Amino acid sequence: MHTGNEEGSAHGIMELEEEDETGLTRSSTQRIQSPFLTILHWCRTNISKDQWSLLLSAFLVIVVLSVEYPEGCQKVGRGAAVLCCMAVWWIFEAVPLHVTALLPIPLCPLLGIVSSREIAKHYFNSVSVLNIAGFLISEAIRQNGLHIRLSLGCLHVFGRTWFGLVASLTVSTWLMSNFMSNLAATVTMVPIAVAVIDTLSNATHSVGRPQCEILLLCVAYGASIGGLGTLIGTTTNLVLADVMAHRFPHAPPVTFLQWLSYGMPLSVSMLLTLGLVAWWVFSRHHQPVTSADMSSAQRVLSAQWKDLGPMTLRQKIILVWAGLLVQLWLFRGLLFGSTKVIADVDDGALAVLFLMPILILPLGDPLVKWKDHQGCVNFEIMILLGGGFALAETLSVSGFSSFAGNVLISLQTVPAVGIIIASQCLMVLLTQVMSNVSAEQVLLPLVAELAIATQLHPLVLMIPVTFAASCAFTLPVSTPANMIVYSTGRVSQGAMIRVGTLLTVACSAMVMVYVILVLPCYTDISMTAPLPEWATERQSANTSSGVKKRC
């Protein structure tokens, strides 16, 4: 028996060895036959996404630098290299966005495009001042509790029914987002919305996850839509203002009043669309909260409203001062005429001028403490804005913008409607997966050159692209507002995709109709309008600066 076991064991070992040997042979054959798959598998398991993006950017830089360009256009490839590197890093977020924005400072002098001293000037300009002023105004409102008073006041007056509650929270967020950052407005309103939901959940069983999701999603989307209304509502609006000032220096500046006429009608229309989409997706499938169930929440809201008491002197001063600033932004031309002094003082300078008194005026303490303001100014956004401006200057000085414009002349045969739709759809797709500011900074200068090449008014393409940058409703990573409501754990990604996709499609269609049909009714921005003189002056300036026509 012992001998038999040994023989069986030996026979088993031989079979295993044969199987192993066969397996090894087959595996070796497979490796010999498909070395590419083996290398690909090794790369997938050993190289991270960030490393892939770095390798991809290096490959694209080498490619664009190796291409032969026409005589006099040697710097075009260098500008394209900077664009490719920054675009890849921004899309895949290989490093933080604001770190990528600093790339033009070392790359431009190393590639011989422009000195670092010249490129660094673009990281702080008048648009940056207006952005800082927006942060400071937002912090002044927050520090003195005006945002809480606004939201609770709307809820106290209109929150007696379920639809009134949803509408009041959404409109409150929308109003605050006109003058505060979308992030700040969302951070303010989400705790209030969660508290209302908890109160209703404890009082009745008719409030569940669907009602919670609709309330929080309306808050997040209301913040994104509200940013369209004013020039300081969201950073993407400021990007357009600076690109216009940089690419078309002879064009009239984009003022607060001018943007209000562009963005506010569309913002109000999109707010109504949000209400219709929310009703369509949720309310027709779920039982709405009855008025009887709302009575408990109304008692809580009324108690919180009474606890606020009357407005304090500090709140009244901030409210009056902010109102005066908005009035001056709107009507400074009527108040002061068209004198040269007023023409030279832009919206950012007026904002800083009005902020000075509340920073130094003592009422026990200054109305706004500068130490608290130091944390409210988002310097990452400031650097990101500056990086976009520096990239635009890099593309201009290198001749890439003019080169791209001449390449795009072949699109003159494409209908203007098709160009508008294609540009807007591209922006909508990009902003779903990457920062809308980064996407706009890459796309908007190219769109400006495309408009000149196709003999369209530049704003006909630039405005819908800018509006589309705020139509990021689909994923949690699309905007900080989406991420905040998703991080509460009360909104599923499926619900956000379901509502956000429908809202994105509806708002994108609305932007197209607005730009093509409505905007031309009260402005000179239309598909049939001739190319403005200030755009042709920009072309002449490029040609005379040494960039040849064929570049």
C-alpha positions as CSV (number, residue, x, y, z in Angstrom):
1,M,0.0,0.0,0.0
2,H,2.8,2.3,0.9
3,T,4.5,1.6,-2.4
4,G,1.2,2.1,-4.2
5,N,0.7,5.5,-2.6
6,E,4.2,6.5,-3.5
7,E,3.6,5.5,-7.1
8,G,0.3,7.3,-7.1
9,S,1.9,10.3,-5.6
10,A,4.7,10.2,-8.1
11,H,2.3,9.7,-10.9
12,G,0.3,12.7,-9.7
13,I,3.4,14.8,-9.4
14,M,4.3,13.9,-13.0
15,E,0.8,14.8,-14.2
16,L,1.0,18.1,-12.4
17,E,4.4,18.8,-13.7
18,E,3.2,18.0,-17.2
19,E,0.2,20.3,-16.7
20,D,2.4,23.0,-15.2
21,E,4.9,22.5,-18.0
22,T,2.0,22.7,-20.6
23,G,0.6,25.7,-18.9
24,L,3.9,27.4,-18.8
25,T,4.4,26.6,-22.4
26,R,1.0,27.9,-23.4
27,S,1.5,31.0,-21.2
28,S,4.9,31.6,-22.8
29,T,3.4,31.1,-26.2
30,Q,0.7,33.7,-25.3
31,R,3.3,36.1,-24.1
32,I,5.3,35.6,-27.3
33,Q,2.3,36.1,-29.4
34,S,0.9,39.2,-27.7
35,P,3.7,41.2,-26.1
36,F,1.6,44.4,-26.7
37,L,-1.2,43.1,-24.4
38,T,1.4,42.2,-21.7
39,I,2.9,45.6,-21.8
40,L,-0.6,47.2,-21.8
41,H,-1.6,45.1,-18.8
42,W,1.6,46.1,-16.9
43,C,0.9,49.8,-17.7
44,R,-2.6,49.5,-16.5
45,T,-1.6,48.0,-13.2
46,N,1.6,50.1,-12.5
47,I,0.8,53.5,-14.0
48,S,-1.8,55.8,-12.4
49,K,-4.2,58.1,-14.1
50,D,-2.2,61.1,-13.1
51,Q,1.0,59.5,-14.6
52,W,-0.9,58.7,-17.8
53,S,-2.0,62.3,-18.2
54,L,1.6,63.5,-17.7
55,L,2.8,61.1,-20.3
56,L,0.0,62.1,-22.7
57,S,0.9,65.8,-22.3
58,A,4.6,65.1,-22.9
59,F,3.7,63.1,-26.0
60,L,1.5,65.9,-27.4
61,V,4.1,68.5,-26.6
62,I,6.8,66.6,-28.5
63,V,4.4,66.1,-31.5
64,V,3.4,69.7,-31.8
65,L,7.0,70.9,-31.5
66,S,8.1,68.4,-34.2
67,V,5.6,69.7,-36.8
68,E,7.0,72.0,-39.4
69,Y,5.2,75.3,-39.6
70,P,5.3,78.0,-42.4
71,E,8.0,80.6,-42.4
72,G,7.5,83.2,-39.8
73,C,5.3,80.9,-37.7
74,Q,7.9,79.1,-35.7
75,K,6.4,80.2,-32.4
76,V,3.0,78.7,-33.3
77,G,4.0,75.2,-32.2
78,R,5.4,76.5,-28.9
79,G,2.1,78.2,-28.1
80,A,0.3,75.0,-29.1
81,A,2.6,73.0,-26.8
82,V,1.6,75.2,-23.8
83,L,-2.1,74.8,-24.7
84,C,-1.9,71.0,-25.0
85,C,0.0,70.6,-21.7
86,M,-2.4,72.8,-19.8
87,A,-5.5,71.4,-21.4
88,V,-4.5,67.8,-20.6
89,W,-3.6,68.6,-17.0
90,W,-6.8,70.5,-16.5
91,I,-9.0,67.8,-18.0
92,F,-7.4,64.9,-16.1
93,E,-6.5,67.0,-13.0
94,A,-3.0,65.5,-12.9
95,V,-2.1,68.3,-10.4
96,P,-4.4,70.8,-8.7
97,L,-6.1,73.2,-11.2
98,H,-4.4,76.3,-9.8
99,V,-1.0,74.6,-10.1
100,T,-1.6,74.0,-13.8
101,A,-2.6,77.6,-14.2
102,L,1.0,78.6,-13.2
103,L,2.6,76.7,-16.1
104,P,2.8,79.7,-18.5
105,I,5.2,81.5,-16.1
106,P,8.1,78.9,-16.6
107,L,7.1,77.5,-20.0
108,C,6.8,80.8,-21.9
109,P,10.4,82.0,-21.3
110,L,11.8,78.4,-21.7
111,L,10.1,78.0,-25.1
112,G,11.1,81.5,-26.2
113,I,7.6,82.9,-26.5
114,V,7.6,85.8,-24.0
115,S,9.5,86.7,-20.8
116,S,8.1,85.6,-17.5
117,R,8.0,89.2,-16.4
118,E,5.5,90.0,-19.2
119,I,3.4,86.9,-18.7
120,A,3.2,87.4,-14.9
121,K,1.4,90.7,-15.5
122,H,-1.7,88.9,-16.6
123,Y,-2.3,87.1,-13.3
124,F,-3.8,90.2,-11.8
125,N,-5.9,92.8,-13.7
126,S,-9.2,94.7,-13.5
127,V,-11.3,91.5,-13.7
128,S,-9.3,90.1,-10.8
129,V,-10.2,93.2,-8.8
130,L,-13.9,92.7,-9.6
131,N,-13.6,89.1,-8.5
132,I,-12.0,90.1,-5.2
133,A,-14.8,92.7,-4.7
134,G,-17.4,90.0,-5.3
135,F,-15.8,87.8,-2.5
136,L,-15.7,90.8,-0.2
137,I,-19.3,91.8,-0.8
138,S,-20.3,88.1,-0.2
139,E,-18.4,88.0,3.1
140,A,-19.9,91.3,4.3
141,I,-23.4,89.9,3.7
142,R,-22.4,86.6,5.4
143,Q,-20.7,88.1,8.4
144,N,-23.7,90.3,9.3
145,G,-26.3,87.5,8.8
146,L,-28.2,89.1,5.9
147,H,-28.2,85.8,4.0
148,I,-29.9,84.0,6.9
149,R,-32.5,86.8,7.2
150,L,-33.2,86.6,3.4
151,S,-33.7,82.9,3.3
152,L,-35.8,82.7,6.5
153,G,-37.8,85.6,5.3
154,C,-38.7,83.9,2.0
155,L,-39.5,80.6,3.9
156,H,-41.6,82.4,6.4
157,V,-43.7,84.2,3.8
158,F,-43.9,81.5,1.0
159,G,-43.2,78.2,2.8
160,R,-46.7,77.4,3.9
161,T,-47.1,74.7,1.2
162,W,-44.7,72.1,-0.1
163,F,-44.3,73.7,-3.5
164,G,-44.0,77.1,-1.9
165,L,-41.3,75.7,0.4
166,V,-39.3,74.3,-2.6
167,A,-39.8,77.5,-4.6
168,S,-38.8,79.8,-1.7
169,L,-35.6,77.8,-1.0
170,T,-34.7,77.7,-4.7
171,V,-35.4,81.4,-5.3
172,S,-33.5,82.4,-2.1
173,T,-30.5,80.5,-3.4
174,W,-30.9,82.0,-6.8
175,L,-31.0,85.5,-5.4
176,M,-27.9,85.1,-3.2
177,S,-26.0,83.5,-6.1
178,N,-26.4,86.7,-8.1
179,F,-24.0,88.4,-5.8
180,M,-22.3,85.6,-3.9
181,S,-20.3,82.7,-5.3
182,N,-22.4,79.6,-6.2
183,L,-20.4,77.7,-3.5
184,A,-21.2,80.2,-0.8
185,A,-24.9,80.3,-1.7
186,T,-25.1,76.5,-1.6
187,V,-23.2,76.2,1.7
188,T,-25.6,78.8,3.2
189,M,-28.8,77.1,2.1
190,V,-28.1,73.4,2.4
191,P,-28.1,73.4,6.2
192,I,-31.5,75.2,6.2
193,A,-32.9,72.8,3.7
194,V,-31.7,69.8,5.7
195,A,-33.2,71.2,8.9
196,V,-36.5,71.7,7.2
197,I,-36.5,68.1,5.9
198,D,-35.6,66.7,9.3
199,T,-38.5,68.7,10.9
200,L,-40.9,67.4,8.3
201,S,-39.7,63.8,8.6
202,N,-40.2,63.8,12.3
203,A,-43.7,65.3,11.9
204,T,-45.1,63.1,9.1
205,H,-44.3,59.9,7.2
206,S,-45.2,61.6,3.8
207,V,-41.7,63.1,3.6
208,G,-39.1,60.6,2.4
209,R,-36.0,60.5,0.2
210,P,-37.6,61.7,-3.0
211,Q,-38.8,64.9,-1.3
212,C,-35.3,65.4,0.2
213,E,-33.7,64.9,-3.1
214,I,-35.9,67.4,-5.0
215,L,-35.3,70.0,-2.3
216,L,-31.5,69.7,-2.2
217,L,-31.1,69.4,-6.0
218,C,-33.2,72.5,-6.5
219,V,-30.9,74.4,-4.1
220,A,-27.8,73.2,-6.0
221,Y,-29.2,73.9,-9.4
222,G,-30.7,77.3,-8.3
223,A,-27.2,78.4,-7.3
224,S,-25.7,77.5,-10.7
225,I,-28.5,79.2,-12.6
226,G,-28.4,82.3,-10.4
227,G,-24.7,82.8,-11.3
228,L,-25.8,83.6,-14.9
229,G,-27.7,86.7,-13.9
230,T,-24.9,89.2,-13.0
231,L,-21.3,89.7,-14.0
232,I,-20.0,88.8,-10.6
233,G,-22.4,85.9,-10.1
234,T,-19.9,83.2,-11.3
235,T,-16.3,83.2,-12.5
236,T,-17.1,82.1,-16.0
237,N,-18.8,85.4,-16.7
238,L,-15.7,87.2,-15.7
239,V,-13.6,85.0,-18.0
240,L,-15.7,86.2,-20.9
241,A,-15.2,89.8,-19.9
242,D,-11.4,89.4,-19.7
243,V,-11.2,87.5,-23.0
244,M,-13.1,90.3,-24.7
245,A,-10.8,92.9,-23.2
246,H,-7.7,91.0,-24.2
247,R,-8.6,89.6,-27.6
248,F,-10.5,92.8,-28.7
249,P,-9.0,95.8,-26.9
250,H,-11.0,98.2,-29.0
251,A,-14.3,96.6,-28.1
252,P,-16.6,98.3,-25.5
253,P,-16.0,96.7,-22.1
254,V,-18.5,94.2,-20.8
255,T,-20.1,96.1,-17.9
256,F,-22.3,95.0,-15.0
257,L,-25.4,96.6,-16.7
258,Q,-24.6,95.1,-20.1
259,W,-24.2,91.6,-18.7
260,L,-27.4,92.0,-16.7
261,S,-29.3,92.6,-19.9
262,Y,-27.7,89.4,-21.4
263,G,-27.9,87.0,-18.5
264,M,-30.9,88.0,-16.3
265,P,-33.7,87.1,-18.8
266,L,-32.1,83.7,-19.5
267,S,-31.4,83.1,-15.8
268,V,-35.1,83.7,-14.9
269,S,-36.3,81.5,-17.7
270,M,-33.9,78.7,-16.6
271,L,-35.2,79.1,-13.1
272,L,-38.7,78.5,-14.3
273,T,-37.5,75.5,-16.3
274,L,-35.9,74.0,-13.2
275,G,-39.3,74.2,-11.5
276,L,-41.0,72.4,-14.4
277,V,-38.2,69.7,-14.6
278,A,-38.4,69.1,-10.8
279,W,-42.2,68.7,-11.0
280,W,-42.0,66.4,-14.0
281,V,-39.4,64.1,-12.5
282,F,-40.5,63.9,-8.9
283,S,-44.0,65.3,-8.2
284,R,-45.9,63.3,-10.7
285,H,-44.5,60.0,-9.3
286,H,-44.7,60.8,-5.5
287,Q,-47.3,62.0,-3.2
288,P,-46.8,65.7,-2.4
289,V,-46.7,66.9,1.2
290,T,-50.0,68.1,2.4
291,S,-50.7,71.5,4.0
292,A,-51.5,69.8,7.3
293,D,-48.0,68.2,7.3
294,M,-46.4,71.6,6.6
295,S,-47.8,73.2,9.7
296,S,-45.1,71.8,12.0
297,A,-42.3,73.0,9.7
298,Q,-44.0,76.4,9.5
299,R,-44.0,76.7,13.3
300,V,-40.3,75.9,13.4
301,L,-39.6,78.5,10.6
302,S,-41.7,81.1,12.3
303,A,-39.9,80.6,15.6
304,Q,-36.5,81.0,13.9
305,W,-37.7,84.1,12.1
306,K,-38.8,85.6,15.4
307,D,-35.5,84.7,17.0
308,L,-33.7,86.9,14.5
309,G,-35.5,90.0,15.8
310,P,-35.5,93.3,14.0
311,M,-32.7,94.3,11.6
312,T,-29.6,95.6,13.4
313,L,-27.9,98.9,12.5
314,R,-25.0,97.0,10.9
315,Q,-27.3,94.9,8.7
316,K,-29.1,98.0,7.6
317,I,-25.9,99.8,6.7
318,I,-24.6,96.8,4.7
319,L,-27.9,96.4,2.9
320,V,-28.1,100.1,2.0
321,W,-24.4,100.2,1.0
322,A,-24.7,97.1,-1.2
323,G,-27.9,98.5,-2.8
324,L,-26.1,101.8,-3.6
325,L,-23.2,99.9,-5.2
326,V,-25.6,98.0,-7.4
327,Q,-27.4,101.2,-8.4
328,L,-24.1,102.8,-9.3
329,W,-23.1,99.8,-11.4
330,L,-26.4,100.0,-13.2
331,F,-26.9,103.7,-13.7
332,R,-23.4,105.3,-13.5
333,G,-23.7,106.5,-17.1
334,L,-27.0,108.3,-16.4
335,L,-25.7,109.7,-13.1
336,F,-22.3,111.0,-14.2
337,G,-22.6,111.2,-18.0
338,S,-19.9,110.0,-20.3
339,T,-17.0,111.9,-18.8
340,K,-13.5,110.4,-19.2
341,V,-13.1,109.9,-15.4
342,I,-16.2,107.8,-15.2
343,A,-15.2,105.9,-18.3
344,D,-11.8,105.0,-16.8
345,V,-13.3,103.8,-13.5
346,D,-14.6,100.3,-14.1
347,D,-16.9,98.1,-12.1
348,G,-14.1,96.7,-10.0
349,A,-12.8,100.1,-9.0
350,L,-16.3,101.2,-8.0
351,A,-16.7,98.1,-5.8
352,V,-13.4,98.7,-4.0
353,L,-14.3,102.3,-3.5
354,F,-17.6,101.4,-1.9
355,L,-16.0,98.6,0.2
356,M,-13.4,101.0,1.8
357,P,-15.9,102.7,4.2
358,I,-17.3,99.4,5.6
359,L,-13.8,98.1,6.2
360,I,-12.8,101.1,8.3
361,L,-16.1,102.5,9.6
362,P,-16.3,101.6,13.3
363,L,-19.5,100.7,15.0
364,G,-18.0,99.2,18.1
365,D,-16.0,97.1,15.7
366,P,-15.5,97.6,11.9
367,L,-18.5,96.5,9.9
368,V,-16.3,94.0,8.2
369,K,-13.1,92.6,9.8
370,W,-10.3,92.3,7.3
371,K,-8.9,89.3,9.2
372,D,-12.1,87.4,8.5
373,H,-11.9,88.5,4.8
374,Q,-8.5,87.1,4.3
375,G,-10.0,83.6,4.4
376,C,-13.0,84.5,2.1
377,V,-10.9,85.5,-0.9
378,N,-10.3,82.3,-2.9
379,F,-6.8,82.7,-4.1
380,E,-7.0,79.4,-6.0
381,I,-9.7,80.8,-8.1
382,M,-7.7,84.0,-8.6
383,I,-4.7,82.0,-9.8
384,L,-6.9,79.9,-12.0
385,L,-8.4,83.0,-13.6
386,G,-4.9,84.5,-14.1
387,G,-3.7,81.2,-15.7
388,G,-6.5,81.5,-18.3
389,F,-5.5,85.1,-19.0
390,A,-1.8,84.2,-19.3
391,L,-2.7,81.3,-21.7
392,A,-4.7,83.7,-23.9
393,E,-1.7,86.0,-24.0
394,T,0.6,83.1,-24.8
395,L,-1.6,82.0,-27.7
396,S,-1.8,85.6,-29.0
397,V,1.9,86.4,-28.8
398,S,3.0,83.0,-30.3
399,G,0.7,83.6,-33.3
400,F,-1.4,80.4,-32.5
401,S,-4.6,82.3,-32.3
402,S,-4.2,83.9,-35.8
403,F,-2.9,80.5,-37.2
404,A,-6.0,78.8,-35.8
405,G,-8.3,81.5,-37.2
406,N,-6.9,81.1,-40.7
407,V,-7.3,77.3,-40.4
408,L,-10.9,77.8,-39.4
409,I,-11.7,79.9,-42.4
410,S,-12.7,76.7,-44.2
411,L,-15.8,76.7,-41.9
412,Q,-17.2,79.7,-43.6
413,T,-19.5,77.4,-45.6
414,V,-21.0,75.9,-42.4
415,P,-24.3,77.6,-41.4
416,A,-24.0,80.0,-38.4
417,V,-26.6,78.0,-36.5
418,G,-24.5,74.8,-36.8
419,I,-21.4,76.6,-35.5
420,I,-23.3,77.9,-32.5
421,I,-24.8,74.5,-31.7
422,A,-21.5,72.7,-32.1
423,S,-19.6,75.2,-29.9
424,Q,-22.2,75.1,-27.2
425,C,-22.5,71.3,-27.2
426,L,-18.8,70.9,-26.9
427,M,-18.7,73.2,-23.9
428,V,-21.6,71.3,-22.3
429,L,-19.8,68.0,-22.7
430,L,-16.5,69.4,-21.3
431,T,-18.0,71.1,-18.3
432,Q,-19.7,67.8,-17.1
433,V,-16.3,66.2,-16.5
434,M,-13.9,69.1,-15.8
435,S,-13.8,72.5,-14.2
436,N,-16.1,74.9,-16.1
437,V,-13.6,77.7,-15.6
438,S,-10.8,75.7,-17.1
439,A,-12.9,74.4,-20.0
440,E,-14.0,78.0,-20.8
441,Q,-10.4,79.3,-20.6
442,V,-9.3,76.7,-23.2
443,L,-12.3,77.0,-25.5
444,L,-13.3,80.7,-25.4
445,P,-10.2,82.1,-27.2
446,L,-10.5,79.5,-29.9
447,V,-14.2,80.4,-30.3
448,A,-13.3,84.0,-30.6
449,E,-11.0,83.2,-33.5
450,L,-13.6,81.0,-35.0
451,A,-16.1,83.9,-35.0
452,I,-13.7,86.1,-36.9
453,A,-12.8,83.4,-39.4
454,T,-16.5,82.8,-40.1
455,Q,-17.3,86.6,-40.1
456,L,-19.7,86.3,-37.2
457,H,-20.1,88.8,-34.3
458,P,-17.7,87.3,-31.6
459,L,-20.3,87.5,-28.9
460,V,-22.7,85.3,-31.0
461,L,-20.4,82.4,-30.2
462,M,-18.8,83.5,-26.9
463,I,-22.1,84.2,-25.0
464,P,-23.7,80.8,-25.6
465,V,-20.4,79.0,-24.7
466,T,-20.3,81.0,-21.5
467,F,-23.9,80.2,-20.7
468,A,-23.2,76.6,-21.4
469,A,-20.4,76.6,-18.9
470,S,-23.1,77.0,-16.2
471,C,-25.2,74.0,-17.5
472,A,-23.3,71.4,-15.5
473,F,-26.0,69.6,-13.7
474,T,-25.4,65.9,-14.4
475,L,-22.6,64.6,-12.1
476,P,-21.5,65.4,-8.5
477,V,-18.0,66.4,-9.8
478,S,-19.5,68.8,-12.3
479,T,-19.7,71.8,-9.9
480,P,-19.0,72.4,-6.2
481,A,-22.7,73.0,-5.6
482,N,-23.5,69.5,-6.9
483,M,-20.8,68.0,-4.7
484,I,-22.0,69.8,-1.6
485,V,-25.6,68.4,-1.9
486,Y,-24.3,65.0,-2.8
487,S,-21.9,64.9,0.2
488,T,-24.9,65.2,2.5
489,G,-25.7,61.6,1.8
490,R,-29.4,62.5,1.1
491,V,-29.1,62.7,-2.7
492,S,-28.3,59.6,-4.8
493,Q,-26.1,59.9,-7.9
494,G,-28.9,58.2,-9.9
495,A,-31.3,61.0,-9.0
496,M,-28.8,63.7,-9.8
497,I,-28.0,62.1,-13.2
498,R,-31.8,61.7,-14.0
499,V,-32.7,65.2,-13.1
500,G,-29.5,66.8,-14.2
501,T,-29.5,65.2,-17.7
502,L,-33.0,66.4,-18.4
503,L,-32.2,69.9,-17.0
504,T,-29.0,70.1,-19.0
505,V,-30.8,69.2,-22.3
506,A,-33.6,71.7,-21.5
507,C,-31.4,74.5,-20.5
508,S,-29.0,73.9,-23.5
509,A,-31.9,74.1,-25.9
510,M,-33.1,77.3,-24.1
511,V,-29.7,78.9,-24.5
512,M,-29.7,78.2,-28.3
513,V,-33.2,79.6,-28.7
514,Y,-32.3,82.6,-26.6
515,V,-29.1,83.5,-28.4
516,I,-30.5,82.8,-31.9
517,L,-34.0,84.4,-31.6
518,V,-34.4,86.5,-28.4
519,L,-31.1,88.3,-27.9
520,P,-31.1,89.9,-31.4
521,C,-34.4,91.6,-30.6
522,Y,-32.9,94.1,-28.2
523,T,-29.1,94.0,-28.9
524,D,-26.9,94.1,-32.0
525,I,-25.7,90.6,-31.4
526,S,-27.1,88.4,-34.1
527,M,-26.0,85.9,-36.8
528,T,-26.8,88.4,-39.5
529,A,-24.9,91.3,-38.0
530,P,-21.7,92.2,-39.8
531,L,-18.3,91.8,-38.1
532,P,-17.8,94.8,-35.8
533,E,-15.1,97.3,-36.5
534,W,-13.4,96.5,-33.2
535,A,-13.0,92.9,-34.3
536,T,-11.4,93.9,-37.6
537,E,-9.1,96.3,-35.8
538,R,-7.9,93.4,-33.8
539,Q,-7.1,91.5,-37.0
540,S,-5.2,94.5,-38.4
541,A,-3.3,94.7,-35.1
542,N,-2.3,91.1,-35.3
543,T,-1.1,91.4,-38.9
544,S,0.9,94.6,-38.2
545,S,2.5,93.1,-35.1
546,G,4.6,90.7,-37.2
547,V,2.2,87.7,-37.4
548,K,1.8,87.0,-41.1
549,K,-1.6,86.5,-42.6
550,R,-1.1,82.8,-43.4
551,C,-0.3,82.0,-39.8
